[in-house]
Amino acid sequence: LEPEMQRYLAFAERLSREVMSLGPGYVESPDGAFLVQLLPVIRDSNGQVQQTPARINRHTGRIQLSLQHFAGYTIPVRLFILLHERYHYQLNDRSERGPDLAALRLMLNLGYPETELVYAASRIFLAHPDNLAKPHAQRVKDIHQLINTHRQAS
């Protein structure tokens, strides 16, 4: 990992563990390079509650995180989400596939259990409306394929 991503990983791992002891507000990394806004829920510009657990501004790198969603997630699921969001910014990628696979690849290389990573994807995708079922099914297939490839290479 390049130094910036190493610093972000350390920040994201700590935040994944400690997030539920924090209330709404901002959390900044020790070096001031990364900022996450903790919200009770994420709302769109019309005030409607969104089903996403997190989102990132791809121009600034600022992440918004839904405490309501994160309360029900394990630490690896939280980390997967934080890495996924960061990879949207890092890769300048609007698609979901690139950030999914980059976050997954990193977590596999760090030794996180494969079953936890499949659970992470499944848990997040189940929260979305039915009209996203087909794209989410493809995301889960992509994740399974990457895990199988990683397993065979190990």
DSSP file with accessible surface (Angstrom, degrees, kcal/mol):
  #  RESIDUE AA STRUCTURE BP1 BP2  ACC     N-H-->O    O-->H-N    N-H-->O    O-->H-N    TCO  KAPPA ALPHA  PHI   PSI    X-CA   Y-CA   Z-CA
    1    1 A L              0   0   97      0, 0.0     5,-0.0     0, 0.0     0, 0.0   0.000 360.0 360.0 360.0 143.8    0.0    0.0    0.0
    2    2 A E     >  -     0   0   94      1,-0.1     4,-2.2     4,-0.0     3,-0.4  -0.354 360.0-101.8 -71.9 158.9    1.1    3.5   -0.6
    3    3 A P  H  > S+     0   0   88      0, 0.0     4,-2.4     0, 0.0     5,-0.2   0.854 119.6  54.9 -54.5 -39.1    1.7    5.6    2.5
    4    4 A E  H  > S+     0   0   75      1,-0.2     4,-2.4     2,-0.2     5,-0.2   0.928 110.7  45.0 -62.5 -42.8   -1.7    7.5    2.2
    5    5 A M  H  > S+     0   0    1     -3,-0.4     4,-2.9     2,-0.2    -1,-0.2   0.865 109.7  55.8 -70.9 -32.9   -3.7    4.3    2.1
    6    6 A Q  H  X S+     0   0  108     -4,-2.2     4,-2.0     2,-0.2    -1,-0.2   0.925 110.0  46.2 -61.6 -43.2   -1.6    2.8    5.0
    7    7 A R  H  X S+     0   0  108     -4,-2.4     4,-2.1     2,-0.2    -2,-0.2   0.912 113.4  49.0 -65.7 -41.4   -2.6    5.9    7.1
    8    8 A Y  H  X S+     0   0    3     -4,-2.4     4,-3.4     1,-0.2     5,-0.2   0.920 108.5  53.7 -64.4 -42.2   -6.2    5.6    6.0
    9    9 A L  H  X S+     0   0   16     -4,-2.9     4,-2.8     1,-0.2     5,-0.2   0.928 108.8  48.6 -58.1 -46.0   -6.3    1.9    6.8
   10   10 A A  H  X S+     0   0   59     -4,-2.0     4,-2.0     2,-0.2    -1,-0.2   0.926 114.7  45.8 -60.8 -43.1   -5.0    2.6   10.3
   11   11 A F  H  X S+     0   0    5     -4,-2.1     4,-2.9     1,-0.2    -2,-0.2   0.939 113.9  48.4 -64.5 -45.5   -7.7    5.3   10.8
   12   12 A A  H  X S+     0   0    0     -4,-3.4     4,-2.6     1,-0.2    -2,-0.2   0.882 109.9  51.6 -66.4 -38.8  -10.5    3.1    9.3
   13   13 A E  H  X S+     0   0   51     -4,-2.8     4,-1.4    -5,-0.2    -1,-0.2   0.936 113.2  44.9 -63.8 -43.9   -9.6    0.1   11.5
   14   14 A R  H  X S+     0   0   71     -4,-2.0     4,-2.3    -5,-0.2     3,-0.3   0.944 114.1  48.9 -64.9 -44.3   -9.7    2.2   14.6
   15   15 A L  H  X S+     0   0    3     -4,-2.9     4,-2.3     1,-0.2    -2,-0.2   0.899 106.2  57.4 -63.3 -38.1  -12.9    3.9   13.6
   16   16 A S  H  < S+     0   0    0     -4,-2.6    -1,-0.2     1,-0.2     4,-0.2   0.864 113.1  40.8 -59.9 -36.5  -14.5    0.5   12.8
   17   17 A R  H  < S+     0   0  139     -4,-1.4    -1,-0.2    -3,-0.3    -2,-0.2   0.857 125.4  33.1 -77.9 -37.7  -13.8   -0.5   16.4
   18   18 A E  H >< S+     0   0   76     -4,-2.3     3,-2.0     1,-0.2     4,-0.4   0.539  85.2  99.8-101.4  -7.9  -14.7    2.7   18.2
   19   19 A V  G >< S+     0   0    0     -4,-2.3     3,-1.6     1,-0.3    -1,-0.2   0.826  79.7  55.6 -55.8 -37.4  -17.5    4.2   16.1
   20   20 A M  G 3  S+     0   0   78      1,-0.3    -1,-0.3    -4,-0.2    -2,-0.1   0.658 100.8  58.9 -77.6  -8.8  -20.4    3.1   18.3
   21   21 A S  G <  S+     0   0   99     -3,-2.0     2,-0.3     2,-0.1    -1,-0.3   0.491  99.4  75.9 -90.5  -2.0  -18.9    4.8   21.3
   22   22 A L  S <  S-     0   0   66     -3,-1.6     3,-0.1    -4,-0.4     5,-0.0  -0.735  71.6-144.4-104.7 155.7  -19.1    8.1   19.4
   23   23 A G        -     0   0   43     -2,-0.3    15,-0.2     1,-0.2    -2,-0.1  -0.422  48.1 -51.6-104.0-175.5  -22.1   10.2   18.8
   24   24 A P  S    S+     0   0   89      0, 0.0     2,-0.3     0, 0.0    -1,-0.2  -0.259  94.7  76.3 -55.6 144.1  -23.0   12.3   15.7
   25   25 A G  E    S-A   38   0A  30     13,-2.1    13,-3.7    -3,-0.1     2,-0.4  -0.975  82.0 -46.6 149.4-157.5  -20.3   14.7   14.7
   26   26 A Y  E     -A   37   0A 131     -2,-0.3     2,-0.4    11,-0.2    11,-0.2  -0.884  34.6-163.3-114.7 143.8  -17.0   14.6   12.9
   27   27 A V  E     -A   36   0A  20      9,-2.8     9,-2.7    -2,-0.4     2,-0.4  -0.997  12.0-168.0-124.5 126.7  -14.0   12.2   13.4
   28   28 A E  E     -A   35   0A 118     -2,-0.4     7,-0.2     7,-0.2     5,-0.0  -0.893  25.2-112.0-115.5 143.5  -10.7   13.3   12.0
   29   29 A S    >   -     0   0    4      5,-2.6     3,-2.1    -2,-0.4   -21,-0.1  -0.325  37.1-106.1 -66.3 156.0   -7.6   11.1   11.6
   30   30 A P  T 3  S+     0   0  119      0, 0.0    -1,-0.1     0, 0.0    -2,-0.0   0.836 122.3  47.7 -54.8 -33.5   -4.7   12.1   13.8
   31   31 A D  T 3  S-     0   0   81    -24,-0.1    -2,-0.1     1,-0.0   -24,-0.0   0.462 111.4-121.0 -88.6  -0.3   -2.8   13.6   10.9
   32   32 A G  S <  S+     0   0   37     -3,-2.1    -1,-0.0     2,-0.2     3,-0.0   0.526  82.1 115.3  77.6   6.3   -5.8   15.6    9.8
   33   33 A A        +     0   0   53      1,-0.1     2,-0.4    -5,-0.0    -1,-0.1   0.758  69.7  46.0 -81.4 -23.6   -5.8   13.9    6.3
   34   34 A F        -     0   0    9      2,-0.0    -5,-2.6    28,-0.0     2,-0.4  -0.965  61.5-172.1-128.8 138.3   -9.2   12.1    6.6
   35   35 A L  E     -A   28   0A  42     -2,-0.4    28,-1.7    26,-0.2     2,-0.4  -0.994   0.8-173.5-133.1 129.7  -12.5   13.3    7.9
   36   36 A V  E     -Ab  27  63A   1     -9,-2.7    -9,-2.8    -2,-0.4     2,-0.6  -0.989  14.7-147.3-123.4 130.5  -15.7   11.2    8.5
   37   37 A Q  E     -Ab  26  64A  35     26,-3.4    28,-2.8    -2,-0.4     2,-0.6  -0.876  12.1-150.1 -97.3 120.5  -19.0   12.7    9.4
   38   38 A L  E     +Ab  25  65A   3    -13,-3.7   -13,-2.1    -2,-0.6    28,-0.2  -0.830  21.6 178.5 -92.3 122.5  -21.1   10.5   11.7
   39   39 A L  E     - b   0  66A  32     26,-3.0    28,-3.5    -2,-0.6    29,-0.4  -0.904  41.2-125.4-121.6 150.8  -24.8   11.0   11.2
   40   40 A P  S    S-     0   0   77      0, 0.0    28,-2.1     0, 0.0     2,-0.3   0.953  98.8 -15.0 -56.4 -47.0  -27.8    9.3   12.8
   41   41 A V  S    S-     0   0   18     26,-0.2     2,-0.5    25,-0.2    24,-0.1  -0.952  76.4-107.7-146.1 162.4  -28.9    8.5    9.2
   42   42 A I        -     0   0    0      8,-0.4     8,-3.7    10,-0.3     2,-0.3  -0.830  36.4-168.4 -96.5 132.0  -27.9    9.7    5.8
   43   43 A R  B     -D   49   0B 128     -2,-0.5     6,-0.2     6,-0.3     2,-0.1  -0.887  16.3-127.1-119.0 150.8  -30.4   11.9    4.0
   44   44 A D    >   -     0   0   48      4,-2.4     3,-2.2    -2,-0.3    -1,-0.0  -0.217  46.8 -84.4 -81.9-176.9  -30.6   13.1    0.4
   45   45 A S  T 3  S+     0   0  124      1,-0.3    -1,-0.1     2,-0.1    -2,-0.0   0.698 130.9  54.9 -66.3 -16.4  -31.0   16.7   -0.5
   46   46 A N  T 3  S-     0   0  132      2,-0.1    -1,-0.3     3,-0.0     3,-0.1   0.340 120.9-106.6 -94.6   3.3  -34.8   16.4   -0.1
   47   47 A G  S <  S+     0   0   33     -3,-2.2     2,-0.3     1,-0.3    -2,-0.1   0.506  71.0 145.6  86.4   4.9  -34.4   15.1    3.5
   48   48 A Q        -     0   0  125      1,-0.1    -4,-2.4    -5,-0.0    -1,-0.3  -0.584  55.2-112.1 -79.0 135.1  -35.3   11.5    2.6
   49   49 A V  B     -D   43   0B  63     -2,-0.3     2,-0.3    -6,-0.2    -6,-0.3  -0.456  32.3-142.5 -66.3 132.7  -33.5    8.8    4.6
   50   50 A Q        -     0   0   60     -8,-3.7    -8,-0.4    -2,-0.2    -1,-0.1  -0.695  10.1-137.5 -97.2 151.7  -31.2    6.9    2.4
   51   51 A Q  S    S+     0   0   87     -2,-0.3    -1,-0.1   -10,-0.1    76,-0.1   0.425  71.3 108.4 -87.4   2.4  -30.6    3.1    2.7
   52   52 A T        -     0   0   36      1,-0.1   -10,-0.3   -10,-0.1    17,-0.1  -0.589  62.3-148.9 -83.3 139.6  -26.8    3.4    2.3
   53   53 A P  S    S-     0   0    5      0, 0.0    13,-2.9     0, 0.0     2,-0.3   0.729  79.6  -2.8 -76.9 -20.3  -24.6    2.9    5.3
   54   54 A A  E     -C   65   0A   0     11,-0.2     2,-0.3    15,-0.1    11,-0.2  -0.985  58.9-170.2-162.7 158.0  -22.0    5.4    4.0
   55   55 A R  E     -C   64   0A  89      9,-2.2     9,-3.0    -2,-0.3     2,-0.4  -0.976  11.1-146.8-151.3 159.2  -21.2    7.6    1.1
   56   56 A I  E     -C   63   0A  23     -2,-0.3     2,-0.8     7,-0.2     7,-0.2  -0.958  19.9-125.5-129.6 145.4  -18.2    9.7    0.0
   57   57 A N     >  -     0   0   74      5,-2.2     4,-3.0    -2,-0.4     5,-0.3  -0.836  23.6-153.8 -84.2 112.2  -17.8   12.9   -1.9
   58   58 A R  T  4 S+     0   0   59     -2,-0.8    -1,-0.1     1,-0.2    34,-0.1   0.638  89.8  50.7 -68.5 -10.8  -15.5   11.8   -4.7
   59   59 A H  T  4 S+     0   0  152      3,-0.1    -1,-0.2     1,-0.1    -2,-0.0   0.827 124.4  22.9 -92.9 -34.9  -14.0   15.3   -5.0
   60   60 A T  T  4 S-     0   0   90     -3,-0.2    -2,-0.2     2,-0.1     3,-0.1   0.645  93.2-129.1-104.5 -22.4  -13.1   16.0   -1.4
   61   61 A G     <  +     0   0    9     -4,-3.0     2,-0.3     1,-0.3   -26,-0.2   0.472  55.5 148.1  83.6   2.9  -12.8   12.5    0.1
   62   62 A R        -     0   0  109     -5,-0.3    -5,-2.2   -28,-0.1     2,-0.4  -0.561  34.2-151.4 -76.5 130.4  -15.1   13.3    3.0
   63   63 A I  E     -bC  36  56A   2    -28,-1.7   -26,-3.4    -2,-0.3     2,-0.4  -0.810   7.6-156.4-103.5 139.1  -17.2   10.3    4.1
   64   64 A Q  E     -bC  37  55A  42     -9,-3.0    -9,-2.2    -2,-0.4     2,-0.4  -0.952  15.4-165.0-109.6 138.1  -20.6   10.4    5.7
   65   65 A L  E     -bC  38  54A   0    -28,-2.8   -26,-3.0    -2,-0.4     2,-0.7  -0.975  17.5-133.7-129.9 135.1  -21.5    7.4    7.8
   66   66 A S  E  >  -b   39   0A   0    -13,-2.9     4,-2.5    -2,-0.4     5,-0.2  -0.801   9.8-164.2 -90.0 112.4  -24.9    6.3    9.1
   67   67 A L  H  > S+     0   0   19    -28,-3.5     4,-1.9    -2,-0.7    -1,-0.2   0.857  89.5  60.9 -63.6 -33.0  -24.7    5.3   12.8
   68   68 A Q  H  4 S+     0   0  131    -28,-2.1     4,-0.5   -29,-0.4    -1,-0.2   0.929 110.9  39.2 -59.9 -44.8  -28.1    3.6   12.5
   69   69 A H  H >4 S+     0   0   22    -29,-0.2     3,-1.3     1,-0.2    -2,-0.2   0.932 113.4  53.6 -69.7 -46.5  -26.6    1.2    9.9
   70   70 A F  H >< S+     0   0    0     -4,-2.5     3,-1.6     1,-0.3    -1,-0.2   0.783  94.5  71.3 -63.7 -25.2  -23.2    0.8   11.5
   71   71 A A  T 3< S+     0   0   57     -4,-1.9    -1,-0.3     1,-0.3    -2,-0.2   0.833 100.7  46.0 -60.2 -30.2  -24.8   -0.3   14.8
   72   72 A G  T <  S+     0   0   37     -3,-1.3     2,-0.3    -4,-0.5    -1,-0.3   0.358  98.8  91.1 -95.0   6.1  -25.9   -3.6   13.3
   73   73 A Y  S <  S-     0   0   12     -3,-1.6     2,-0.1    -4,-0.2    47,-0.0  -0.766  71.8-122.6-106.9 150.0  -22.6   -4.4   11.6
   74   74 A T     >  -     0   0   53     -2,-0.3     4,-2.5    42,-0.1     5,-0.2  -0.340  38.5-101.1 -74.6 167.5  -19.5   -6.3   12.8
   75   75 A I  H  > S+     0   0   69      1,-0.2     4,-2.6     2,-0.2     5,-0.2   0.925 123.1  50.6 -60.8 -44.5  -16.1   -4.6   12.8
   76   76 A P  H  > S+     0   0   24      0, 0.0     4,-2.6     0, 0.0    -1,-0.2   0.892 109.6  51.3 -62.5 -35.3  -15.0   -6.3    9.5
   77   77 A V  H  > S+     0   0    0      2,-0.2     4,-2.3     1,-0.2    -2,-0.2   0.935 110.6  48.8 -64.9 -43.6  -18.3   -5.2    7.8
   78   78 A R  H  X S+     0   0   25     -4,-2.5     4,-2.5     1,-0.2    -1,-0.2   0.923 112.0  48.7 -60.8 -43.4  -17.7   -1.6    9.0
   79   79 A L  H  X S+     0   0    0     -4,-2.6     4,-2.9     2,-0.2     5,-0.3   0.921 108.1  53.9 -64.2 -43.2  -14.1   -1.7    7.7
   80   80 A F  H  X S+     0   0    3     -4,-2.6     4,-2.8     1,-0.2    -1,-0.2   0.932 110.5  47.6 -55.2 -45.3  -15.2   -3.1    4.4
   81   81 A I  H  X S+     0   0    5     -4,-2.3     4,-2.7     2,-0.2     5,-0.2   0.936 112.3  48.2 -63.4 -46.9  -17.6   -0.2    4.0
   82   82 A L  H  X S+     0   0    0     -4,-2.5     4,-2.2     1,-0.2    -1,-0.2   0.905 114.8  45.5 -62.7 -40.9  -15.0    2.4    5.0
   83   83 A L  H  X S+     0   0    0     -4,-2.9     4,-2.6     2,-0.2    -2,-0.2   0.921 111.0  53.6 -67.2 -43.1  -12.5    0.9    2.6
   84   84 A H  H  X S+     0   0    9     -4,-2.8     4,-1.3    -5,-0.3    -2,-0.2   0.939 110.9  46.4 -55.4 -48.3  -15.1    0.7   -0.2
   85   85 A E  H  X S+     0   0   17     -4,-2.7     4,-1.2     1,-0.2     3,-0.4   0.924 111.5  50.9 -63.3 -43.6  -15.9    4.3    0.2
   86   86 A R  H  X S+     0   0    9     -4,-2.2     4,-3.3     1,-0.2     3,-0.3   0.895 105.8  56.2 -62.1 -38.0  -12.3    5.4    0.2
   87   87 A Y  H  X S+     0   0   25     -4,-2.6     4,-2.5     1,-0.2     6,-0.4   0.807  97.2  62.7 -68.2 -26.4  -11.6    3.4   -2.9
   88   88 A H  H  <>S+     0   0   11     -4,-1.3     5,-1.7    -3,-0.4     4,-0.4   0.937 114.4  35.4 -56.7 -43.8  -14.4    5.4   -4.7
   89   89 A Y  H ><5S+     0   0   78     -4,-1.2     3,-0.5    -3,-0.3    -2,-0.2   0.940 118.6  49.2 -73.8 -50.1  -12.2    8.4   -4.1
   90   90 A Q  H 3<5S+     0   0   51     -4,-3.3    -3,-0.2     1,-0.3    -2,-0.2   0.882 122.2  33.5 -60.3 -42.7   -8.8    6.8   -4.5
   91   91 A L  T 3<5S-     0   0   84     -4,-2.5    -1,-0.3    -5,-0.2    -2,-0.2   0.496 100.8-131.0 -90.4  -7.1   -9.7    5.1   -7.8
   92   92 A N  T < 5 +     0   0  112     -3,-0.5     2,-0.5    -4,-0.4    -3,-0.2   0.948  56.1 153.5  50.4  54.0  -12.0    8.0   -8.9
   93   93 A D      < -     0   0   41     -5,-1.7    -1,-0.2    -6,-0.4    -2,-0.1  -0.954  38.8-174.0-123.1 118.7  -14.5    5.3   -9.7
   94   94 A R        +     0   0  189     -2,-0.5    -1,-0.1    -3,-0.1    -6,-0.1   0.660  65.1  90.6 -82.8 -18.3  -18.3    5.8   -9.7
   95   95 A S  S    S-     0   0   53      1,-0.1    -2,-0.1    -7,-0.1     0, 0.0  -0.240  74.3-137.5 -71.4 167.6  -19.0    2.1  -10.2
   96   96 A E  S  > S+     0   0   73      2,-0.1     4,-2.4     3,-0.1     5,-0.2   0.752  93.1  68.1 -93.6 -26.9  -19.5   -0.2   -7.3
   97   97 A R  H  > S+     0   0  128      2,-0.2     4,-2.7     1,-0.2     5,-0.3   0.931  97.3  48.8 -62.5 -51.0  -17.4   -3.1   -8.7
   98   98 A G  H  > S+     0   0   21      1,-0.2     4,-2.5     2,-0.2     5,-0.2   0.952 116.0  41.8 -57.6 -53.4  -14.0   -1.4   -8.6
   99   99 A P  H  > S+     0   0    0      0, 0.0     4,-2.4     0, 0.0     5,-0.3   0.886 113.9  54.1 -62.9 -37.8  -14.2   -0.2   -4.9
  100  100 A D  H  X S+     0   0    2     -4,-2.4     4,-2.5     1,-0.2    -2,-0.2   0.962 113.8  40.4 -56.0 -53.2  -15.9   -3.5   -3.8
  101  101 A L  H  X S+     0   0   15     -4,-2.7     4,-2.8     2,-0.2     5,-0.2   0.869 114.2  51.9 -71.2 -35.1  -13.0   -5.6   -5.3
  102  102 A A  H  X S+     0   0   13     -4,-2.5     4,-2.2    -5,-0.3    -1,-0.2   0.935 113.5  44.6 -65.5 -45.0  -10.2   -3.3   -4.1
  103  103 A A  H  X S+     0   0    0     -4,-2.4     4,-2.5    -5,-0.2    -2,-0.2   0.928 115.5  48.2 -63.7 -44.0  -11.6   -3.3   -0.5
  104  104 A L  H  X S+     0   0    0     -4,-2.5     4,-2.8    -5,-0.3     5,-0.2   0.932 109.9  51.3 -62.9 -45.8  -12.1   -7.0   -0.6
  105  105 A R  H  X S+     0   0  117     -4,-2.8     4,-2.4     1,-0.2    -1,-0.2   0.929 111.5  48.1 -59.3 -44.4   -8.6   -7.7   -2.0
  106  106 A L  H  X S+     0   0   15     -4,-2.2     4,-1.5     1,-0.2    -1,-0.2   0.940 112.4  48.0 -62.6 -45.7   -7.0   -5.5    0.7
  107  107 A M  H  <>S+     0   0    0     -4,-2.5     5,-2.4     1,-0.2     4,-0.4   0.884 111.0  50.8 -66.1 -36.8   -9.0   -7.2    3.5
  108  108 A L  H ><5S+     0   0   11     -4,-2.8     3,-1.5     1,-0.2    -1,-0.2   0.930 109.7  50.6 -63.3 -42.9   -8.1  -10.7    2.1
  109  109 A N  H 3<5S+     0   0  109     -4,-2.4    -1,-0.2     1,-0.3    -2,-0.2   0.775 106.8  55.3 -66.6 -25.3   -4.5   -9.8    2.1
  110  110 A L  T 3<5S-     0   0   76     -4,-1.5    -1,-0.3    -5,-0.2    -2,-0.2   0.505 122.3-108.0 -83.3  -6.6   -4.8   -8.6    5.7
  111  111 A G  T < 5 +     0   0   63     -3,-1.5    -3,-0.2    -4,-0.4    -2,-0.1   0.601  60.8 158.3  93.3  12.7   -6.1  -12.0    6.7
  112  112 A Y      < -     0   0   52     -5,-2.4    -1,-0.3     1,-0.1     5,-0.1  -0.441  53.0 -94.2 -67.4 144.1   -9.8  -11.2    7.3
  113  113 A P     >  -     0   0   69      0, 0.0     4,-1.5     0, 0.0     3,-0.3  -0.341  23.0-134.8 -63.9 137.9  -12.0  -14.3    7.0
  114  114 A E  H  > S+     0   0   55      1,-0.2     4,-2.3     2,-0.2     5,-0.2   0.884 105.1  55.9 -57.4 -42.3  -13.6  -15.0    3.7
  115  115 A T  H  > S+     0   0  112      1,-0.2     4,-2.4     2,-0.2    -1,-0.2   0.879 104.7  52.7 -62.7 -36.1  -16.9  -15.8    5.3
  116  116 A E  H  > S+     0   0   43     -3,-0.3     4,-2.3     1,-0.2    -1,-0.2   0.877 109.1  50.2 -66.3 -34.9  -17.0  -12.4    7.0
  117  117 A L  H  X S+     0   0    1     -4,-1.5     4,-2.0     2,-0.2    -2,-0.2   0.897 110.7  47.3 -73.8 -38.1  -16.4  -10.6    3.7
  118  118 A V  H  X S+     0   0   30     -4,-2.3     4,-2.7     2,-0.2     5,-0.2   0.925 112.7  51.2 -65.3 -41.7  -19.1  -12.5    1.9
  119  119 A Y  H  X S+     0   0   98     -4,-2.4     4,-3.1    -5,-0.2     5,-0.3   0.912 106.3  55.7 -59.2 -41.6  -21.3  -11.7    4.9
  120  120 A A  H  X S+     0   0    0     -4,-2.3     4,-2.0     1,-0.2     5,-0.2   0.948 111.4  42.2 -57.6 -50.2  -20.3   -8.0    4.7
  121  121 A A  H  X S+     0   0    0     -4,-2.0     4,-2.6     1,-0.2     5,-0.2   0.946 116.8  47.0 -63.8 -46.9  -21.5   -7.8    1.1
  122  122 A S  H  X S+     0   0   41     -4,-2.7     4,-2.0     1,-0.2    -2,-0.2   0.919 111.3  51.3 -62.6 -43.9  -24.7   -9.8    1.6
  123  123 A R  H  X S+     0   0   94     -4,-3.1     4,-0.5    -5,-0.2    -1,-0.2   0.912 114.0  43.6 -61.2 -44.0  -25.6   -7.8    4.8
  124  124 A I  H >< S+     0   0   13     -4,-2.0     3,-1.1    -5,-0.3     4,-0.2   0.934 113.4  50.1 -68.6 -45.2  -25.2   -4.4    3.1
  125  125 A F  H >< S+     0   0   13     -4,-2.6     3,-1.5     1,-0.3    -1,-0.2   0.822 100.4  63.7 -68.4 -29.5  -27.0   -5.4   -0.2
  126  126 A L  H 3< S+     0   0  147     -4,-2.0    -1,-0.3     1,-0.3    -2,-0.2   0.750  94.0  64.0 -66.0 -19.8  -30.0   -6.9    1.7
  127  127 A A  T << S+     0   0   34     -3,-1.1    -1,-0.3    -4,-0.5    -2,-0.2   0.591  88.0  90.5 -79.3  -9.4  -30.8   -3.4    3.0
  128  128 A H  S <  S-     0   0   38     -3,-1.5     5,-0.0    -4,-0.2   -76,-0.0  -0.537  86.9 -91.6 -92.1 156.1  -31.4   -2.0   -0.5
  129  129 A P    >   -     0   0   67      0, 0.0     3,-1.9     0, 0.0    -1,-0.1  -0.109  39.0-105.3 -60.8 159.7  -34.7   -1.9   -2.4
  130  130 A D  G >  S+     0   0  149      1,-0.3     3,-2.2     2,-0.2     4,-0.3   0.770 113.5  71.5 -58.4 -29.9  -35.8   -4.7   -4.7
  131  131 A N  G 3  S+     0   0  131      1,-0.3    -1,-0.3     2,-0.1     3,-0.1   0.656  99.0  50.3 -67.5  -8.7  -35.0   -2.7   -7.8
  132  132 A L  G <> S+     0   0   61     -3,-1.9     4,-2.3     1,-0.1    -1,-0.3   0.353  79.7 102.3-104.1   4.8  -31.3   -3.1   -7.0
  133  133 A A  H <> S+     0   0   59     -3,-2.2     4,-2.4     1,-0.2     5,-0.2   0.904  79.8  48.9 -58.0 -45.8  -31.5   -6.9   -6.5
  134  134 A K  H  > S+     0   0  183     -4,-0.3     4,-1.9     2,-0.2    -1,-0.2   0.952 113.1  45.1 -65.2 -48.2  -30.0   -7.8   -9.9
  135  135 A P  H  > S+     0   0   68      0, 0.0     4,-1.9     0, 0.0    -1,-0.2   0.901 114.8  49.8 -61.7 -36.5  -27.0   -5.4   -9.7
  136  136 A H  H  X S+     0   0   17     -4,-2.3     4,-2.3     2,-0.2    -2,-0.2   0.880 105.9  55.7 -69.5 -35.8  -26.3   -6.5   -6.1
  137  137 A A  H  X S+     0   0   49     -4,-2.4     4,-2.3    -5,-0.2    -1,-0.2   0.914 108.0  49.5 -61.4 -39.4  -26.5  -10.2   -7.1
  138  138 A Q  H  X S+     0   0   95     -4,-1.9     4,-2.6     2,-0.2    -2,-0.2   0.903 108.0  53.8 -66.2 -38.1  -23.7   -9.5   -9.6
  139  139 A R  H  X S+     0   0   31     -4,-1.9     4,-2.1     2,-0.2    -2,-0.2   0.919 108.9  48.4 -62.3 -41.9  -21.7   -7.7   -7.0
  140  140 A V  H  X S+     0   0   32     -4,-2.3     4,-2.7     2,-0.2    -1,-0.2   0.920 110.7  51.1 -65.5 -40.6  -21.9  -10.8   -4.7
  141  141 A K  H  X S+     0   0  131     -4,-2.3     4,-2.5     1,-0.2    -2,-0.2   0.919 109.5  50.6 -61.1 -42.7  -20.9  -13.1   -7.6
  142  142 A D  H  X S+     0   0   14     -4,-2.6     4,-2.3     2,-0.2    -1,-0.2   0.900 110.6  49.6 -61.5 -39.7  -17.9  -10.8   -8.3
  143  143 A I  H  X S+     0   0    1     -4,-2.1     4,-2.5     2,-0.2    -2,-0.2   0.933 110.6  49.0 -66.3 -44.6  -16.9  -11.0   -4.7
  144  144 A H  H  X S+     0   0   83     -4,-2.7     4,-2.7     1,-0.2    -2,-0.2   0.916 110.9  51.3 -59.7 -41.9  -17.2  -14.8   -4.6
  145  145 A Q  H  X S+     0   0  116     -4,-2.5     4,-2.4     1,-0.2    -2,-0.2   0.922 110.2  48.2 -63.5 -43.5  -15.1  -15.0   -7.8
  146  146 A L  H  X S+     0   0   26     -4,-2.3     4,-2.8     2,-0.2    -1,-0.2   0.919 111.7  50.3 -63.8 -41.1  -12.4  -12.8   -6.3
  147  147 A I  H  X S+     0   0    2     -4,-2.5     4,-2.8     2,-0.2    -2,-0.2   0.936 111.0  48.6 -62.1 -44.2  -12.3  -14.9   -3.1
  148  148 A N  H  X S+     0   0   65     -4,-2.7     4,-2.2     2,-0.2    -1,-0.2   0.914 112.2  48.6 -63.6 -40.8  -12.1  -18.2   -5.1
  149  149 A T  H  X S+     0   0   76     -4,-2.4     4,-1.8     2,-0.2    -2,-0.2   0.922 112.8  48.5 -64.0 -42.8   -9.2  -16.7   -7.2
  150  150 A H  H  X S+     0   0   45     -4,-2.8     4,-1.3     1,-0.2    -2,-0.2   0.908 110.6  51.0 -63.1 -42.3   -7.5  -15.5   -4.0
  151  151 A R  H  < S+     0   0  124     -4,-2.8     3,-0.3     1,-0.2    -1,-0.2   0.903 110.3  48.8 -62.4 -43.5   -7.9  -19.0   -2.4
  152  152 A Q  H  < S+     0   0  162     -4,-2.2    -1,-0.2     1,-0.2    -2,-0.2   0.839 110.8  51.0 -67.3 -32.2   -6.4  -20.7   -5.4
  153  153 A A  H  <        0   0   88     -4,-1.8    -1,-0.2    -5,-0.2    -2,-0.2   0.722 360.0 360.0 -77.4 -20.2   -3.4  -18.4   -5.4
  154  154 A S     <        0   0  114     -4,-1.3    -3,-0.0    -3,-0.3    -4,-0.0  -0.316 360.0 360.0 -80.3 360.0   -2.7  -18.9   -1.7
